[in-house]
Amino acid sequence: MLTRINPFPEPNHDHQRCHSAIMQRARQLCKTRGLRLTKQRLQVLDVLANSHKALGAYEIRDILEQQDIHLAPISVYRQLDFLLENNLIHRIASLNAFMVCSHKDNNHGGQFLICEKCGVVAELIDLDINDVITTCAEKTGFNAKQPIVEVPGLCKYCQ
């Protein structure tokens, strides 16, 4: 069961709506769980929420520097760790980068379509794919935590 049919936003879409929804969801989730969404955590999440691209920790730090926000690399990594632990962002291993989680159900594996030209990363959640991976893993005696698949290619806007 695929949850998103067209996961790639149009190049000129209203990204402010995406950004607002991400930030509001993060605030609500932290409030519900009794977590502190500190100023630095918000700043790092804000940078990630401003784009549909995955960003590395040093890219995030550089963007913050341009905004006259000075965080040491270790501080950026600490904020990313918090956001990862609370399923607000995903780590895209093949890019060694991070992106916001775009789904309301924050505890999931997923599939990521990575456009090699524009850099946009689209998040999908196809439960059938997750089930196949989990079932195959179990047959080998492996206990899969969260099935994650990263697929490089070209989005429909870059083809």
Protein Blocks (a to p, Z undefined) as FASTA:
>chain_A
ZZbfblcccfkbcfklmmmmmmmmmmmmmmmnopacdfklmmmmmmmmmpcbdcdfklmm
mmmmmnopacdfklmmmmmmmmmmnopaccdfklopadddfbfblcdcddddddfknopa
cddddfklmmmmmmmmmmnopacfbdcdddddddfklZZ
